[in-house]
């Protein structure tokens, strides 16, 4: 009996242990299962929450949205192409050395100068022309397609493309004239319909604190609208590098690269400035932008459309502008005036007797405040008129009659509109003829025809390609041979003239050409291909 009890105790212990283990497992499983169910219930939705609804779209009208809708159709996006000539603006170093150091010409170690090794293997490659692009903004000022923008947006451009708001067509822009001294330019585009011009305001009415809006294409992002206030009015003396005629409205409306040439609007939607530049350390918006006042822009525009350039009066002097000039004048017993720095001897002021260190204190009996005041008033006077200047010299006042002449005659003519360069003359071979496509062409010689394996007297040689022309757009190169145009064979330059004369603006044109695969020499077999595109709409 004792023996039986001894045997049963281990079994009892095992049974009890197993029983408690089972109970603990059931409890743990129940807790986990309950948690999982609760977790699943959390994704089943929220029956006590009310769904959101989107209300009917009702525009919140305010003055900013109203004027933006009215003015945006008048703001244009401008792209300018520039063809950089070899060696003019591009410097290609011979090695990876710093610009200030020079390679050792006696060194024969090609590992120290990898580019020399490549030149020995492949031959020296002459730098090619390459094209770069710039962009900016402009705004329509006349329904016939006249646009005002900054000169630096289109300066030295080979081709100007203008995009109108809501119009997918790219129009060619033509420079009517520009004014370097105010950084303004007038463009013309030809469109099939009248354009919507902006409304010009009077910038003399602008006050610091007025709300303003800038519309432009910063970083190429068209129709971008920013708002701010007029934060100051600046003269050229306040801004290093500014021209005498560049007095600015300062604004904290965001202006970035690409805004140049765009309008600055008052709260009535009138253009009161042309956005021109920013003050920045990073190259982007830092809260300070500058716009040329609209009154100045209007004067420049009117001169350009009348004569192609800005005509300003001048008397042939330079004036001193220093931080201590006010103290100098006070020492002379004066509280206003302009101290003459130098006089052009053959200019009107020199002929009248005005000398350096004279102080001009009045013009036509009206006090002259400072140099900006004098140059602005003289510039507005008609060429050929005369003005009376009152001068203080060594404490004595005298009057001088001074004639007004064209400023360009004194400071050099920098106002004239650019003109297209003539076609490159051909010194040898048949005379080249200019083509409407933007190329000059000439007959092939017998040797050239034989080398190209043409054989049937067909084909004309491309001598030059104008940057920004139709031929340039479709990829034509100097040295190409044109075989046919729209499948019409061309045997001579006259044939090209005849064929192109029948084309209409916007018509597609396919040019069959043959060219050598290597520009540096006739290597391999000549390759034939088609170059195609649409003629410009204008």
C-alpha positions as CSV (number, residue, x, y, z in Angstrom):
1,X,0.0,0.0,0.0
2,X,2.8,2.4,0.9
3,X,4.5,1.3,-2.3
4,X,1.4,2.2,-4.3
5,X,1.1,5.6,-2.7
6,X,4.7,6.3,-3.4
7,X,4.2,5.4,-7.1
8,X,1.1,7.6,-7.4
9,X,2.6,10.8,-6.0
10,X,4.7,11.6,-9.0
11,X,1.7,11.1,-11.2
12,X,-0.3,13.4,-9.0
13,X,2.4,16.1,-9.2
14,X,2.6,15.7,-13.0
15,X,-1.2,15.9,-13.3
16,X,-1.3,19.1,-11.2
17,X,1.5,20.7,-13.1
18,X,-0.1,19.8,-16.4
19,X,-3.5,21.2,-15.2
20,X,-2.0,24.5,-14.1
21,X,0.0,24.8,-17.4
22,X,-3.2,24.2,-19.3
23,X,-5.1,26.8,-17.3
24,X,-2.3,29.4,-17.9
25,X,-2.3,28.7,-21.6
26,X,-6.0,29.2,-21.8
27,X,-5.8,32.5,-20.0
28,X,-3.0,33.8,-22.2
29,X,-4.8,32.6,-25.4
30,X,-7.9,34.4,-24.3
31,X,-6.1,37.6,-23.6
32,X,-4.3,37.5,-27.0
33,X,-7.5,36.6,-28.9
34,X,-9.3,39.5,-27.2
35,X,-6.5,41.9,-28.1
36,X,-6.5,40.8,-31.7
37,X,-10.3,41.2,-31.9
38,X,-10.0,44.7,-30.4
39,X,-7.2,45.4,-32.9
40,X,-9.4,44.3,-35.8
41,X,-12.3,46.3,-34.5
42,X,-10.1,49.5,-34.6
43,X,-9.9,49.1,-38.4
44,X,-13.5,48.4,-38.8
45,X,-14.4,52.1,-38.9
46,X,-15.8,54.6,-36.5
47,X,-19.6,54.3,-36.5
48,X,-20.1,57.3,-34.2
49,X,-18.1,59.7,-36.5
50,X,-19.8,61.9,-39.0
51,X,-18.3,61.9,-42.6
52,X,-16.9,65.1,-44.1
53,X,-18.3,66.7,-47.1
54,X,-16.9,69.0,-49.8
55,X,-18.9,72.2,-50.1
56,X,-19.8,73.8,-53.4
57,X,-17.0,75.8,-55.0
58,X,-17.6,79.4,-54.3
59,X,-14.6,81.7,-55.3
60,X,-13.5,84.1,-52.6
61,X,-13.3,87.3,-54.5
62,X,-10.8,90.0,-53.5
63,X,-8.9,92.8,-55.2
64,X,-5.8,90.6,-55.8
65,X,-7.7,87.8,-57.6
66,X,-9.7,90.3,-59.7
67,X,-6.6,92.2,-60.9
68,X,-4.7,89.0,-61.5
69,X,-7.3,87.6,-63.8
70,X,-7.4,90.9,-65.6
71,X,-3.7,91.4,-66.1
72,X,-2.4,87.8,-66.5
73,X,-3.4,87.6,-70.2
74,X,-1.1,90.6,-70.8
75,X,2.0,89.1,-69.2
76,X,4.3,87.0,-71.5
77,X,7.1,84.5,-71.0
78,X,10.3,85.2,-73.0
79,X,13.1,82.8,-73.9
80,X,16.3,84.0,-75.4
81,X,18.9,81.8,-77.2
82,X,22.6,82.7,-77.3
83,X,25.2,81.2,-79.6
84,X,28.6,81.3,-77.9
85,X,31.4,81.5,-80.4
86,X,34.5,79.4,-79.8
87,X,37.1,81.2,-77.7
88,X,35.0,84.2,-77.0
89,X,33.4,83.3,-73.7
90,X,34.6,79.8,-73.2
91,X,37.9,78.8,-71.6
92,X,38.9,75.2,-71.9
93,X,41.8,74.4,-69.6
94,X,44.5,71.9,-70.8
95,X,44.4,70.1,-67.5
96,X,42.7,69.9,-64.1
97,X,45.1,72.5,-62.6
98,X,43.9,75.7,-61.0
99,X,43.3,78.6,-63.3
100,X,46.2,80.6,-61.8
101,X,48.8,77.8,-62.5
102,X,50.3,76.9,-65.8
103,X,51.3,73.4,-67.1
104,X,55.0,72.7,-67.4
105,X,55.7,72.6,-71.1
106,X,58.9,70.5,-70.5
107,X,57.0,67.7,-68.8
108,X,56.5,64.5,-70.8
109,X,54.5,62.7,-68.2
110,X,51.1,62.1,-69.8
111,X,49.7,60.7,-66.6
112,X,50.1,64.2,-65.1
113,X,48.3,65.8,-68.0
114,X,45.5,63.4,-69.1
115,X,44.1,65.8,-71.7
116,X,47.4,65.9,-73.5
117,X,47.3,62.1,-73.8
118,X,43.8,62.2,-75.3
119,X,44.9,64.9,-77.8
120,X,47.8,62.7,-78.9
121,X,45.5,59.7,-79.4
122,X,42.5,61.4,-81.0
123,X,44.0,64.6,-82.4
124,X,43.3,68.1,-81.1
125,X,39.6,69.0,-81.2
126,X,38.8,72.6,-81.9
127,X,36.1,74.0,-79.5
128,X,32.7,74.2,-81.1
129,X,30.0,76.8,-80.8
130,X,27.4,76.0,-78.2
131,X,24.0,77.5,-77.4
132,X,22.6,78.6,-74.0
133,X,19.3,79.9,-73.0
134,X,17.9,82.7,-70.8
135,X,14.4,83.5,-69.8
136,X,12.5,86.4,-68.4
137,X,9.1,88.2,-68.5
138,X,7.5,91.0,-70.4
139,X,4.1,92.6,-70.7
140,X,2.0,93.8,-73.7
141,X,1.6,97.5,-73.9
142,X,0.0,97.7,-77.4
143,X,-2.7,95.5,-79.0
144,X,-0.5,95.3,-82.1
145,X,2.1,93.1,-80.3
146,X,4.5,95.6,-78.7
147,X,6.0,94.3,-75.5
148,X,8.1,96.0,-72.8
149,X,10.8,94.0,-71.0
150,X,14.3,94.4,-69.6
151,X,17.2,94.7,-72.0
152,X,19.2,92.1,-70.1
153,X,16.5,89.5,-70.9
154,X,17.2,89.7,-74.6
155,X,20.6,91.2,-74.8
156,X,22.9,89.6,-77.5
157,X,20.1,87.0,-78.2
158,X,20.3,85.2,-81.6
159,X,16.6,84.2,-81.2
160,X,13.8,85.4,-79.0
161,X,10.7,83.3,-78.4
162,X,7.6,84.7,-76.8
163,X,4.8,82.7,-75.2
164,X,1.5,84.4,-74.6
165,X,-0.8,83.4,-71.7
166,X,-3.1,80.6,-72.8
167,X,-1.5,80.2,-76.2
168,X,0.7,77.2,-77.1
169,X,2.2,78.9,-80.1
170,X,5.8,80.2,-79.7
171,X,6.1,83.6,-81.4
172,X,9.3,85.1,-82.7
173,X,10.2,88.3,-81.0
174,X,11.9,91.1,-82.8
175,X,13.8,93.9,-80.9
176,X,12.4,97.3,-81.9
177,X,14.9,99.1,-79.7
178,X,16.5,99.2,-76.3
179,X,18.0,101.6,-73.8
180,X,21.1,100.4,-71.9
181,X,20.9,103.3,-69.4
182,X,17.5,102.1,-68.0
183,X,17.9,98.4,-69.0
184,X,14.6,98.5,-71.0
185,X,13.8,96.9,-74.4
186,X,10.8,97.0,-76.7
187,X,9.9,93.8,-78.6
188,X,7.4,93.2,-81.4
189,X,5.5,89.9,-82.1
190,X,3.1,89.3,-85.0
191,X,0.0,87.5,-83.9
192,X,-3.2,86.6,-85.9
193,X,-5.3,88.5,-83.3
194,X,-5.0,91.7,-81.3
195,X,-3.4,91.4,-77.9
196,X,-4.6,92.6,-74.5
197,X,-2.4,95.5,-73.3
198,X,-1.9,96.4,-69.6
199,X,-3.1,99.6,-68.1
200,X,-0.3,102.0,-67.3
201,X,-0.3,103.9,-64.0
202,X,1.5,107.0,-62.7
203,X,4.4,106.0,-60.6
204,X,4.7,109.5,-59.1
205,X,1.6,108.6,-57.0
206,X,3.3,105.6,-55.4
207,X,3.9,105.8,-51.7
208,X,5.9,103.7,-49.3
209,X,3.5,101.2,-47.8
210,X,1.3,100.8,-50.9
211,X,0.2,97.3,-51.8
212,X,1.8,95.9,-55.0
213,X,1.7,92.7,-57.0
214,X,4.4,91.2,-59.2
215,X,3.6,88.8,-62.0
216,X,6.3,86.9,-63.8
217,X,8.1,83.6,-64.6
218,X,10.6,83.0,-61.8
219,X,12.8,80.0,-62.6
220,X,10.6,79.5,-65.7
221,X,7.4,79.0,-63.7
222,X,5.0,81.1,-65.8
223,X,2.2,83.2,-64.4
224,X,3.5,83.3,-60.9
225,X,1.9,86.0,-58.7
226,X,3.5,87.5,-55.6
227,X,2.3,90.3,-53.4
228,X,4.0,92.8,-51.0
229,X,4.3,96.5,-50.4
230,X,6.5,99.3,-51.6
231,X,9.2,99.2,-49.0
232,X,11.2,102.2,-50.1
233,X,12.0,104.6,-53.0
234,X,15.6,104.4,-54.1
235,X,17.8,106.6,-56.2
236,X,20.8,105.5,-58.2
237,X,23.1,106.7,-55.5
238,X,21.6,104.1,-53.1
239,X,22.5,101.2,-55.3
240,X,26.1,100.5,-56.4
241,X,26.3,100.0,-60.1
242,X,23.0,101.6,-60.9
243,X,22.9,104.1,-63.8
244,X,22.0,107.7,-63.3
245,X,18.6,107.1,-64.8
246,X,17.8,104.1,-62.7
247,X,15.8,105.3,-59.7
248,X,13.8,102.4,-58.3
249,X,10.8,101.4,-56.4
250,X,11.9,98.9,-53.7
251,X,9.4,96.1,-52.9
252,X,9.3,93.1,-50.7
253,X,7.0,91.2,-53.2
254,X,9.0,88.1,-54.1
255,X,11.1,88.7,-57.2
256,X,13.4,86.0,-58.4
257,X,15.5,85.2,-61.5
258,X,13.0,85.1,-64.4
259,X,10.8,87.9,-63.0
260,X,12.9,90.4,-64.9
261,X,10.9,92.5,-67.2
262,X,7.6,91.7,-65.6
263,X,5.0,94.2,-64.3
264,X,4.7,95.6,-60.8
265,X,1.1,96.5,-60.3
266,X,-0.7,98.7,-57.8
267,X,-4.0,97.6,-56.1
268,X,-5.9,98.9,-59.1
269,X,-4.1,96.6,-61.5
270,X,-2.1,99.5,-63.1
271,X,1.5,98.9,-64.0
272,X,3.6,101.2,-61.8
273,X,7.0,99.6,-62.4
274,X,9.1,97.1,-64.4
275,X,10.7,94.5,-62.2
276,X,14.4,94.7,-62.9
277,X,16.7,93.3,-60.2
278,X,17.0,91.9,-56.7
279,X,19.4,92.5,-53.8
280,X,20.6,89.0,-52.7
281,X,23.5,87.0,-51.3
282,X,22.1,83.7,-52.4
283,X,20.9,84.5,-55.9
284,X,17.2,84.2,-54.9
285,X,14.6,86.2,-53.1
286,X,15.6,87.8,-49.9
287,X,12.9,90.3,-49.5
288,X,14.3,93.2,-51.5
289,X,13.5,93.7,-55.2
290,X,13.6,96.8,-57.4
291,X,11.3,98.0,-60.2
292,X,11.9,100.8,-62.6
293,X,9.1,103.4,-62.2
294,X,6.5,103.2,-65.0
295,X,6.9,107.0,-65.8
296,X,10.5,106.3,-66.8
297,X,9.5,103.3,-68.8
298,X,6.8,105.2,-70.7
299,X,9.3,107.9,-71.7
300,X,11.8,105.2,-72.9
301,X,9.1,103.3,-74.8
302,X,7.7,106.4,-76.5
303,X,11.2,107.4,-77.7
304,X,11.9,103.9,-79.0
305,X,8.7,103.5,-81.0
306,X,9.3,107.0,-82.5
307,X,12.9,106.7,-83.5
308,X,14.2,103.3,-82.5
309,X,16.3,104.7,-79.7
310,X,16.1,107.0,-76.7
311,X,17.1,110.6,-77.3
312,X,18.3,112.4,-74.2
313,X,19.7,115.8,-73.7
314,X,23.2,116.5,-72.4
315,X,25.5,119.4,-71.7
316,X,28.9,117.6,-71.5
317,X,29.8,117.5,-67.8
318,X,30.3,114.9,-65.1
319,X,29.4,115.6,-61.6
320,X,30.8,114.5,-58.3
321,X,28.8,112.4,-56.0
322,X,30.3,111.6,-52.6
323,X,29.0,111.0,-49.1
324,X,30.5,114.3,-47.9
325,X,29.2,116.5,-50.7
326,X,26.5,118.0,-48.5
327,X,29.2,119.0,-46.0
328,X,31.3,120.4,-48.8
329,X,28.4,122.5,-50.1
330,X,27.7,123.7,-46.6
331,X,31.4,124.8,-46.3
332,X,30.8,126.9,-49.4
333,X,27.7,128.5,-47.8
334,X,25.3,126.4,-50.0
335,X,22.6,124.0,-49.1
336,X,22.0,122.6,-52.6
337,X,23.7,122.2,-55.9
338,X,25.9,120.0,-58.1
339,X,29.6,120.2,-58.0
340,X,31.1,119.8,-61.5
341,X,33.7,117.1,-61.7
342,X,34.9,117.4,-65.3
343,X,33.9,119.3,-68.4
344,X,34.1,118.1,-72.0
345,X,36.0,121.0,-73.6
346,X,34.2,120.7,-76.9
347,X,30.8,120.2,-75.2
348,X,28.1,122.8,-74.7
349,X,29.1,123.5,-71.0
350,X,32.8,123.8,-71.9
351,X,32.0,126.2,-74.8
352,X,29.8,128.3,-72.5
353,X,32.6,128.7,-69.9
354,X,31.7,126.3,-67.2
355,X,34.7,124.8,-65.4
356,X,35.5,121.9,-63.0
357,X,34.7,122.7,-59.4
358,X,31.9,125.1,-60.3
359,X,28.7,124.4,-58.4
360,X,25.5,124.5,-60.5
361,X,22.8,125.8,-58.2
362,X,19.9,126.5,-60.5
363,X,18.6,125.7,-64.0
364,X,16.2,128.3,-65.6
365,X,16.0,129.9,-62.1
366,X,14.7,126.8,-60.5
367,X,17.0,125.3,-57.8
368,X,19.0,122.2,-58.6
369,X,18.8,119.8,-55.7
370,X,21.6,117.3,-56.7
371,X,23.1,115.5,-59.6
372,X,20.2,113.2,-60.1
373,X,17.9,116.2,-60.3
374,X,20.2,118.0,-62.9
375,X,20.8,115.0,-65.2
376,X,17.1,114.1,-65.2
377,X,15.9,117.6,-66.1
378,X,18.6,118.1,-68.7
379,X,17.9,114.7,-70.3
380,X,14.2,115.7,-70.8
381,X,15.0,118.9,-72.6
382,X,14.6,119.0,-76.4
383,X,17.7,118.6,-78.5
384,X,18.8,122.0,-79.8
385,X,17.1,124.1,-77.1
386,X,19.1,126.2,-74.7
387,X,19.0,126.4,-70.9
388,X,20.2,129.0,-68.4
389,X,22.5,127.6,-65.7
390,X,23.3,129.6,-62.5
391,X,26.8,128.7,-61.3
392,X,28.6,129.5,-58.0
393,X,32.3,129.9,-58.6
394,X,34.4,130.9,-55.6
395,X,31.4,132.5,-53.9
396,X,30.3,134.5,-57.0
397,X,27.2,133.7,-58.9
398,X,27.0,133.9,-62.7
399,X,24.6,132.8,-65.4
400,X,25.6,130.8,-68.5
401,X,23.6,130.0,-71.6
402,X,24.2,126.3,-72.5
403,X,22.9,124.5,-75.5
404,X,21.4,121.0,-75.2
405,X,22.8,118.3,-77.5
406,X,22.1,114.6,-78.0
407,X,23.6,112.6,-75.1
408,X,24.9,110.0,-77.5
409,X,27.1,112.6,-79.1
410,X,28.9,113.1,-75.8
411,X,28.8,109.6,-74.3
412,X,28.8,107.5,-77.4
413,X,25.8,105.9,-79.2
414,X,24.7,103.0,-77.1
415,X,21.0,103.4,-77.8
416,X,20.6,102.2,-81.4
417,X,18.7,99.0,-82.0
418,X,20.8,96.0,-83.0
419,X,21.1,95.1,-86.6
420,X,21.6,91.7,-88.1
421,X,25.2,90.9,-89.1
422,X,25.7,90.5,-92.9
423,X,26.3,87.1,-94.3
424,X,29.8,85.8,-94.0
425,X,31.6,86.7,-97.3
426,X,33.0,83.8,-99.3
427,X,36.5,84.5,-100.5
428,X,36.8,81.6,-102.9
429,X,34.6,79.7,-105.3
430,X,31.2,80.6,-106.7
431,X,29.3,83.6,-105.1
432,X,27.1,82.6,-102.2
433,X,23.5,83.7,-102.3
434,X,21.4,84.3,-99.1
435,X,18.4,82.2,-98.5
436,X,15.1,82.8,-96.7
437,X,15.8,79.8,-94.6
438,X,18.7,81.7,-92.9
439,X,21.6,80.2,-94.9
440,X,23.9,81.3,-97.7
441,X,24.4,78.7,-100.5
442,X,26.5,78.2,-103.6
443,X,27.0,75.7,-106.4
444,X,29.1,72.6,-105.8
445,X,32.4,72.3,-107.6
446,X,32.9,69.2,-109.8
447,X,35.3,67.8,-107.2
448,X,32.8,68.2,-104.4
449,X,30.1,66.6,-106.5
450,X,32.5,63.7,-107.2
451,X,33.5,63.3,-103.6
452,X,29.8,63.1,-102.6
453,X,29.0,60.7,-105.4
454,X,26.1,62.8,-106.5
455,X,26.9,62.7,-110.2
456,X,23.8,64.4,-111.7
457,X,24.7,68.1,-111.3
458,X,22.1,68.4,-108.4
459,X,22.8,69.9,-105.0
460,X,23.9,73.2,-103.5
461,X,26.4,73.7,-100.7
462,X,25.5,75.4,-97.5
463,X,28.1,78.1,-96.8
464,X,26.8,79.7,-93.6
465,X,23.9,79.1,-91.2
466,X,22.4,82.1,-89.3
467,X,22.0,81.4,-85.6
468,X,18.3,81.2,-84.6
469,X,17.2,80.8,-88.2
470,X,14.8,78.0,-89.6
471,X,17.9,76.2,-90.9
472,X,19.5,76.3,-87.5
473,X,16.4,75.1,-85.8
474,X,16.2,72.0,-87.9
475,X,19.9,71.2,-87.5
476,X,21.5,72.2,-90.7
477,X,25.2,72.7,-90.7
478,X,27.8,74.6,-92.7
479,X,29.1,72.3,-95.3
480,X,25.9,70.4,-95.8
481,X,24.7,69.7,-99.4
482,X,21.0,70.2,-100.1
483,X,19.7,67.7,-102.6
484,X,16.0,68.6,-102.6
485,X,13.3,70.5,-100.7
486,X,9.9,68.9,-100.2
487,X,11.1,66.4,-102.8
488,X,11.7,69.1,-105.4
489,X,15.3,68.6,-106.7
490,X,17.5,71.7,-106.5
491,X,20.3,72.1,-109.1
492,X,21.4,75.6,-108.3
493,X,20.9,78.4,-105.7
494,X,18.3,79.9,-108.0
495,X,16.2,76.7,-107.6
496,X,16.3,77.1,-103.8
497,X,15.1,80.7,-104.1
498,X,12.3,79.6,-106.4
499,X,11.1,76.8,-104.2
500,X,11.2,78.7,-100.9
501,X,9.4,81.6,-102.5
502,X,6.3,79.4,-102.8
503,X,6.2,78.5,-99.1
504,X,3.8,80.1,-96.6
505,X,4.4,80.8,-92.9
506,X,3.9,77.8,-90.8
507,X,4.2,75.3,-93.7
508,X,6.2,72.1,-93.0
509,X,9.4,71.8,-94.9
510,X,11.6,68.7,-95.4
511,X,15.2,69.2,-96.7
512,X,17.1,66.3,-98.1
513,X,20.8,66.7,-97.3
514,X,24.0,64.9,-97.6
515,X,26.9,65.4,-95.2
516,X,30.2,63.9,-94.2
517,X,30.2,62.1,-90.8
518,X,33.3,63.9,-89.7
519,X,33.5,67.7,-89.8
520,X,37.3,67.7,-89.5
521,X,37.7,65.8,-92.7
522,X,36.1,63.6,-95.4
523,X,36.3,60.2,-93.6
524,X,33.9,57.4,-94.2
525,X,31.0,57.6,-96.5
526,X,28.8,60.7,-96.9
527,X,25.4,60.3,-95.1
528,X,22.0,61.3,-96.4
529,X,19.2,62.3,-94.2
530,X,16.1,64.6,-94.0
531,X,15.9,67.7,-91.8
532,X,12.4,68.9,-91.3
533,X,10.4,71.5,-89.4
534,X,7.7,74.2,-89.8
535,X,8.5,77.6,-91.0
536,X,8.0,80.3,-88.4
537,X,4.5,81.8,-88.3
538,X,5.8,85.2,-89.0
